[in-house]
């Protein structure tokens, strides 16, 4: 695990209100270079809302978000340009574009050729186009999809679509990658492959912040884990510290995980979540996360 402590992302007093509902309340959060940090919490905890505040999709009601010491403007394309990329819980690929074309889309913030250069297709444009394609192919090699460069994205298996979305995010050359439910819908083999991919991304010098419901995945990967409950940060620490915290156990896990969680523990977590959700049919939730 990394011991580097240079801050990449710093969120201070981030609060997000929707009318009378406070979805995120006064959250302080830091991701350091070389780290993998997990963000967990029960449904409706505010995880995706917080992600959206970090990436410019939402303008926080209060607080600031900084990347490498510079406060970020609340515009998604400017956040990406600064060095933060993300994936989404619901895959957002361009279904009728090829695998290669999807990755090339992610390169747009790192190309400097303007409209006239593109229209005239001069030497500068052709050189930039060639460099972008070479970089895109490097990323496809990295995720194991180079052999499918000309396949339409919609024809890929689900697990490969997830990988492709990660490659497209990496095409913007981020220093921090945010992954929203990267293993959602995956089988155990695909989940294991994603775990190895996240470690490989970190080894390239890219810090990673992820939201995930798969506790085994989070605790195996993360240098630190933070827990959001009802929009507030309940606790933050190593996997061991978080798993042993009685407040986390009460709010989310049901009981401590000893080693890797098995079917019994998973069933208890599912039962607890179902019981918690049962009386919510007449209430309003801020989000589905």
Sine and cosine of phi, psi and omega as CSV:
sin_phi,cos_phi,sin_psi,cos_psi,sin_omega,cos_omega
0.00,0.00,0.49,-0.87,-0.06,-1.00
-0.96,0.27,0.55,-0.84,0.09,-1.00
-0.92,-0.40,0.11,0.99,-0.01,-1.00
-0.93,0.36,0.59,-0.81,-0.08,-1.00
-0.79,-0.61,0.31,0.95,0.05,-1.00
-0.96,0.27,0.86,-0.50,-0.04,-1.00
-0.91,0.42,0.73,-0.68,0.14,-0.99
-0.98,-0.19,-0.76,0.65,0.01,-1.00
-0.87,-0.49,0.72,-0.69,0.09,-1.00
-0.72,-0.70,0.90,-0.44,0.09,-1.00
-0.95,-0.31,0.77,-0.63,-0.05,-1.00
-0.82,-0.58,0.87,-0.50,0.09,-1.00
0.83,0.56,0.61,0.79,-0.04,-1.00
-0.95,0.31,0.84,-0.54,0.01,-1.00
-0.76,-0.65,0.69,-0.73,0.02,-1.00
-0.73,-0.69,0.89,-0.46,0.02,-1.00
-0.92,-0.39,0.61,-0.79,0.12,-0.99
-0.86,-0.51,0.99,-0.12,-0.10,-0.99
0.89,0.45,-0.83,-0.55,0.00,-1.00
-1.00,0.04,-0.04,1.00,-0.04,-1.00
-0.99,-0.13,0.81,-0.59,0.09,-1.00
-0.99,-0.15,0.95,-0.30,-0.05,-1.00
-0.99,0.11,-0.53,0.85,0.05,-1.00
-0.71,-0.71,0.74,-0.67,-0.12,-0.99
-0.80,-0.61,0.94,-0.35,0.19,-0.98
0.77,0.64,0.79,0.61,-0.03,-1.00
-1.00,-0.04,0.82,-0.58,0.18,-0.98
-0.98,-0.22,0.70,-0.72,-0.12,-0.99
-0.41,-0.91,0.67,-0.74,0.00,-1.00
-0.71,-0.70,0.66,-0.75,0.19,-0.98
-0.86,-0.51,0.79,-0.61,0.00,-1.00
-1.00,-0.10,0.36,-0.93,0.03,-1.00
-0.87,0.49,0.63,-0.78,0.03,-1.00
0.98,0.19,0.09,1.00,-0.05,-1.00
-0.99,-0.17,0.45,-0.89,0.28,-0.96
-0.91,-0.42,0.87,-0.50,-0.05,-1.00
-0.86,-0.50,0.74,-0.67,0.03,-1.00
-0.98,-0.18,0.61,-0.79,0.06,-1.00
-0.85,-0.53,0.91,-0.42,-0.06,-1.00
-0.81,-0.58,0.16,-0.99,0.03,-1.00
0.35,-0.94,0.35,-0.94,-0.01,-1.00
-0.92,0.39,0.21,-0.98,0.04,-1.00
-0.83,0.55,0.67,-0.74,-0.01,-1.00
0.99,0.14,0.17,0.99,-0.07,-1.00
-0.97,0.25,-0.31,0.95,0.00,-1.00
0.97,-0.24,0.23,0.97,-0.10,-1.00
-0.90,0.43,-0.77,0.64,-0.03,-1.00
-0.94,0.35,-0.58,0.82,0.09,-1.00
-0.86,0.52,-0.69,0.72,0.02,-1.00
-0.89,0.45,-0.69,0.72,0.08,-1.00
-0.83,0.56,-0.69,0.72,-0.03,-1.00
-0.91,0.41,-0.52,0.85,0.09,-1.00
-0.93,0.36,-0.60,0.80,-0.02,-1.00
-0.93,0.36,-0.51,0.86,-0.14,-0.99
-0.96,-0.27,0.17,0.98,0.11,-0.99
1.00,0.07,-0.01,1.00,0.06,-1.00
-0.94,0.35,-0.55,0.83,0.11,-0.99
-0.89,-0.46,0.56,-0.83,0.15,-0.99
-1.00,-0.08,0.91,-0.41,-0.04,-1.00
-0.84,0.54,0.63,-0.78,0.07,-1.00
-0.89,0.46,-0.61,0.79,0.06,-1.00
-0.62,-0.78,0.36,-0.93,0.12,-0.99
1.00,-0.08,0.11,-0.99,-0.03,-1.00
-0.72,-0.69,0.42,-0.91,0.09,-1.00
-0.81,-0.58,0.81,-0.58,-0.03,-1.00
-0.85,-0.53,0.59,-0.81,0.10,-1.00
-0.87,-0.49,0.88,-0.47,-0.04,-1.00
0.77,0.63,0.68,0.73,0.12,-0.99
1.00,0.02,-0.07,1.00,-0.02,-1.00
-0.92,-0.38,0.80,-0.60,0.01,-1.00
-0.90,0.43,0.75,-0.66,-0.07,-1.00
-0.99,0.11,0.65,-0.76,0.12,-0.99
-0.95,0.30,0.57,-0.82,-0.05,-1.00
-0.98,0.19,0.83,0.56,0.04,-1.00
-0.73,-0.68,0.85,-0.52,-0.09,-1.00
-0.81,0.59,-0.66,0.75,-0.05,-1.00
-0.94,0.35,-0.51,0.86,0.04,-1.00
-0.97,0.24,-0.54,0.84,0.09,-1.00
-0.91,0.42,-0.68,0.73,0.05,-1.00
-0.89,0.46,-0.69,0.72,0.01,-1.00
-0.88,0.47,-0.57,0.82,0.00,-1.00
-0.92,0.38,-0.54,0.84,0.04,-1.00
0.69,-0.73,0.25,0.97,0.04,-1.00
-0.90,-0.43,0.81,-0.59,0.05,-1.00
-0.85,-0.53,0.36,-0.93,-0.03,-1.00
-0.55,-0.83,0.33,-0.94,0.23,-0.97
-0.91,-0.41,0.13,-0.99,-0.05,-1.00
-0.85,-0.52,0.42,-0.91,0.03,-1.00
-0.86,0.51,-0.70,0.72,0.08,-1.00
-1.00,-0.07,0.87,-0.48,-0.10,-0.99
-0.82,0.58,0.73,-0.68,-0.05,-1.00
-0.83,-0.56,0.78,0.63,0.08,-1.00
-0.99,0.17,0.29,-0.96,0.15,-0.99
-1.00,0.04,0.99,-0.16,-0.22,-0.98
-0.86,0.50,-0.57,0.82,-0.08,-1.00
-0.99,-0.13,0.21,0.98,0.13,-0.99
-0.97,-0.23,0.38,-0.92,-0.01,-1.00
-0.96,0.28,0.20,-0.98,0.06,-1.00
-0.84,0.55,-0.74,0.67,0.00,-1.00
-0.89,0.46,-0.69,0.72,-0.03,-1.00
-0.89,0.46,-0.60,0.80,0.03,-1.00
-0.88,0.48,-0.66,0.75,0.01,-1.00
-0.94,0.34,-0.62,0.78,0.01,-1.00
-0.88,0.48,-0.54,0.84,0.06,-1.00
-0.85,0.52,-0.62,0.79,0.00,-1.00
-0.93,0.37,-0.22,0.97,-0.01,-1.00
-1.00,0.10,-0.12,0.99,-0.21,-0.98
-0.89,0.46,-0.51,0.86,-0.01,-1.00
-0.97,0.25,-0.18,0.98,-0.04,-1.00
-0.94,-0.35,0.11,0.99,0.07,-1.00
-0.97,-0.25,0.60,-0.80,-0.10,-0.99
-0.94,-0.35,0.03,1.00,-0.02,-1.00
-0.96,0.28,0.71,-0.70,-0.05,-1.00
-1.00,-0.01,-0.11,-0.99,-0.07,-1.00
-0.88,0.47,-0.74,0.67,-0.07,-1.00
-0.91,0.42,-0.61,0.79,0.04,-1.00
-0.88,0.47,-0.65,0.76,0.01,-1.00
-0.93,0.38,-0.66,0.75,-0.02,-1.00
-0.93,0.38,-0.65,0.76,-0.04,-1.00
-0.99,0.13,-0.32,0.95,0.01,-1.00
0.78,0.63,0.77,0.64,0.02,-1.00
-0.97,0.24,-0.03,-1.00,-0.05,-1.00
-0.84,0.54,-0.63,0.78,-0.01,-1.00
-0.89,0.45,-0.67,0.75,-0.01,-1.00
-0.92,0.39,-0.69,0.72,-0.03,-1.00
-0.91,0.42,-0.59,0.81,0.03,-1.00
-0.92,0.40,-0.70,0.72,0.01,-1.00
-0.91,0.42,-0.63,0.78,0.01,-1.00
-0.90,0.45,-0.67,0.74,0.01,-1.00
-0.91,0.41,-0.67,0.74,0.01,-1.00
-0.90,0.43,-0.64,0.77,0.01,-1.00
-0.91,0.41,-0.66,0.75,0.01,-1.00
-0.91,0.41,-0.64,0.77,0.03,-1.00
-0.89,0.46,-0.68,0.74,0.01,-1.00
-0.92,0.39,-0.64,0.77,0.03,-1.00
-0.88,0.48,-0.65,0.76,0.01,-1.00
-0.93,0.37,-0.57,0.82,0.09,-1.00
-0.86,0.50,-0.67,0.74,-0.01,-1.00
-0.93,0.36,-0.61,0.79,0.04,-1.00
-0.92,0.39,-0.59,0.81,0.12,-0.99
-0.89,0.47,-0.68,0.74,-0.05,-1.00
-0.87,0.49,-0.65,0.76,-0.03,-1.00
-1.00,-0.06,-0.03,1.00,0.07,-1.00
0.99,0.11,0.46,0.89,-0.02,-1.00
-0.85,-0.53,0.27,0.96,-0.02,-1.00
-0.86,0.51,-0.55,0.84,-0.04,-1.00
-0.96,0.29,-0.15,0.99,0.01,-1.00
-0.91,-0.41,0.43,0.90,-0.09,-1.00
-0.84,0.55,-0.55,0.84,-0.07,-1.00
-0.99,-0.15,0.07,1.00,0.06,-1.00
-0.97,0.22,0.55,-0.83,0.11,-0.99
-0.94,0.34,0.62,-0.78,-0.05,-1.00
-0.85,0.52,-0.59,0.80,-0.06,-1.00
-0.93,0.37,-0.28,0.96,-0.01,-1.00
-1.00,-0.02,-0.04,1.00,0.02,-1.00
-0.98,0.21,0.53,-0.85,0.17,-0.99
-0.87,0.50,0.37,-0.93,-0.10,-1.00
-0.81,0.58,-0.74,0.67,-0.03,-1.00
-0.87,0.49,-0.60,0.80,0.02,-1.00
-0.95,0.30,-0.53,0.85,0.09,-1.00
-0.89,0.45,-0.64,0.77,0.06,-1.00
-0.87,0.50,-0.71,0.71,0.02,-1.00
-0.88,0.47,-0.66,0.75,-0.02,-1.00
-0.90,0.44,-0.63,0.78,0.02,-1.00
-0.90,0.44,-0.59,0.81,0.06,-1.00
-0.91,0.42,-0.68,0.73,0.02,-1.00
-0.88,0.47,-0.66,0.76,0.02,-1.00
-0.89,0.46,-0.65,0.76,0.05,-1.00
-0.90,0.43,-0.65,0.76,-0.01,-1.00
-0.93,0.37,-0.36,0.93,-0.02,-1.00
-0.90,0.44,-0.33,0.94,0.03,-1.00
-0.99,0.10,0.11,0.99,0.04,-1.00
0.84,0.54,0.82,0.57,-0.06,-1.00
-0.98,0.22,0.37,-0.93,0.19,-0.98
-0.99,-0.12,-0.26,0.96,0.04,-1.00
-0.65,-0.76,0.77,-0.64,0.01,-1.00
-0.90,-0.44,0.82,-0.57,0.03,-1.00
-0.97,-0.24,0.83,-0.56,-0.03,-1.00
-0.91,-0.42,0.87,-0.49,-0.01,-1.00
-0.98,-0.19,0.96,-0.28,-0.01,-1.00
0.80,0.60,0.86,0.51,-0.08,-1.00
-0.92,0.40,-0.33,0.94,-0.01,-1.00
-0.95,-0.31,0.17,0.98,-0.01,-1.00
-0.84,0.55,0.80,-0.60,0.04,-1.00
0.98,0.18,0.07,1.00,-0.04,-1.00
-1.00,0.01,0.47,-0.88,0.13,-0.99
-0.99,0.11,0.16,-0.99,-0.07,-1.00
-0.85,0.53,-0.59,0.81,0.01,-1.00
-0.93,0.38,-0.67,0.74,0.03,-1.00
-0.91,0.40,-0.60,0.80,0.03,-1.00
-0.90,0.44,-0.69,0.73,0.02,-1.00
-0.89,0.46,-0.65,0.76,0.02,-1.00
-0.90,0.43,-0.61,0.79,0.03,-1.00
-0.92,0.39,-0.62,0.78,0.06,-1.00
-0.85,0.52,-0.72,0.69,0.02,-1.00
-0.90,0.44,-0.60,0.80,0.01,-1.00
-0.91,0.42,-0.66,0.75,0.00,-1.00
-0.90,0.43,-0.66,0.75,0.07,-1.00
-0.87,0.49,-0.66,0.75,-0.01,-1.00
-0.91,0.41,-0.60,0.80,0.06,-1.00
-0.90,0.44,-0.71,0.70,0.04,-1.00
-0.87,0.49,-0.61,0.79,0.00,-1.00
-0.92,0.38,-0.29,0.96,0.09,-1.00
-1.00,0.09,0.03,1.00,0.03,-1.00
1.00,-0.05,0.21,0.98,-0.01,-1.00
-0.98,-0.19,0.85,-0.53,0.08,-1.00
-0.94,0.34,0.49,-0.87,-0.06,-1.00
-0.76,-0.65,0.75,-0.66,0.15,-0.99
-0.86,-0.51,0.81,-0.59,-0.06,-1.00
-0.74,-0.68,0.60,-0.80,0.21,-0.98
-0.99,-0.15,0.71,-0.71,-0.02,-1.00
-0.34,-0.94,0.60,-0.80,0.09,-1.00
-1.00,-0.05,-0.33,0.94,-0.01,-1.00
-0.97,0.23,0.98,-0.21,-0.09,-1.00
-0.89,0.45,-0.63,0.78,0.01,-1.00
-0.87,0.49,-0.71,0.70,0.02,-1.00
-0.86,0.51,-0.75,0.67,-0.03,-1.00
-0.89,0.46,-0.76,0.65,-0.10,-0.99
-0.95,0.32,-0.48,0.88,0.07,-1.00
-0.94,0.35,-0.57,0.82,-0.14,-0.99
-1.00,0.03,-0.62,0.78,-0.37,-0.93
-1.00,0.09,0.66,-0.75,0.21,-0.98
-0.95,0.32,-0.63,0.78,0.05,-1.00
-0.66,-0.75,0.45,-0.89,0.07,-1.00
-0.76,-0.66,0.73,-0.68,0.10,-1.00
-0.91,-0.40,0.59,-0.81,-0.04,-1.00
-0.90,-0.44,0.84,-0.54,0.12,-0.99
-0.99,-0.17,0.72,-0.70,0.10,-1.00
-0.68,-0.73,0.84,-0.54,-0.03,-1.00
0.78,0.63,0.66,0.75,0.11,-0.99
0.99,0.13,-0.01,1.00,-0.01,-1.00
-0.89,-0.45,0.53,-0.85,0.05,-1.00
-0.98,0.22,0.90,-0.43,-0.06,-1.00
-0.99,0.15,-0.71,0.70,-0.05,-1.00
-0.34,-0.94,0.39,-0.92,0.04,-1.00
-0.54,-0.84,0.67,-0.74,0.02,-1.00
0.14,-0.99,-0.25,-0.97,0.05,-1.00
-0.92,0.38,0.24,-0.97,0.02,-1.00
-0.83,0.55,-0.66,0.75,-0.03,-1.00
-0.90,0.43,-0.67,0.74,0.00,-1.00
-0.91,0.42,-0.70,0.71,-0.05,-1.00
-0.92,0.39,-0.68,0.73,-0.01,-1.00
-0.89,0.45,-0.51,0.86,-0.07,-1.00
-1.00,0.01,-0.14,0.99,-0.07,-1.00
-0.96,0.27,0.83,-0.55,-0.08,-1.00
-0.90,0.44,-0.52,0.86,0.02,-1.00
-0.92,0.40,-0.62,0.78,0.04,-1.00
-0.92,0.39,-0.69,0.73,0.01,-1.00
-0.85,0.53,-0.69,0.72,-0.01,-1.00
-0.93,0.36,-0.63,0.78,-0.10,-0.99
-0.99,0.16,-0.48,0.88,-0.23,-0.97
-0.60,-0.80,-0.79,0.62,-0.21,-0.98
-0.99,0.14,-0.41,0.91,0.01,-1.00
1.00,0.01,-0.76,0.64,0.10,-0.99
-0.33,-0.94,0.31,-0.95,-0.05,-1.00
-0.88,0.47,0.59,-0.81,0.16,-0.99
-1.00,0.04,0.85,-0.53,0.06,-1.00
-0.98,-0.18,0.94,-0.34,-0.12,-0.99
0.95,0.32,-0.67,-0.74,0.01,-1.00
-1.00,0.03,0.70,-0.71,-0.03,-1.00
-0.92,0.39,0.67,-0.75,0.01,-1.00
-0.97,-0.25,-0.23,-0.97,-0.08,-1.00
-0.91,0.42,-0.61,0.79,-0.03,-1.00
-0.89,0.45,-0.72,0.69,0.01,-1.00
-0.90,0.43,-0.69,0.73,0.00,-1.00
-0.87,0.49,-0.64,0.77,0.01,-1.00
-0.91,0.42,-0.64,0.77,0.01,-1.00
-0.91,0.41,-0.65,0.76,0.04,-1.00
-0.88,0.47,-0.71,0.71,0.00,-1.00
-0.88,0.47,-0.66,0.75,0.00,-1.00
-0.91,0.42,-0.65,0.76,0.00,-1.00
-0.90,0.43,-0.67,0.74,0.01,-1.00
-0.90,0.43,-0.65,0.76,0.00,-1.00
-0.90,0.43,-0.65,0.76,0.01,-1.00
-0.91,0.41,-0.64,0.77,0.00,-1.00
-0.92,0.40,-0.56,0.83,-0.06,-1.00
-0.99,0.16,-0.35,0.94,-0.13,-0.99
-0.83,0.55,-0.73,0.69,-0.04,-1.00
-0.99,0.13,0.10,1.00,-0.14,-0.99
-1.00,0.05,0.08,1.00,-0.09,-1.00
-0.92,0.40,-0.36,0.93,0.01,-1.00
-0.96,-0.27,0.06,1.00,-0.01,-1.00
-0.97,-0.26,0.20,-0.98,0.03,-1.00
-0.94,-0.34,0.76,-0.65,0.04,-1.00
-0.96,-0.29,0.48,-0.88,-0.03,-1.00
-0.96,0.28,-0.49,0.87,-0.05,-1.00
-0.25,-0.97,0.13,-0.99,-0.01,-1.00
-1.00,0.00,0.01,1.00,-0.05,-1.00
-0.99,-0.17,0.00,0.00,0.00,0.00
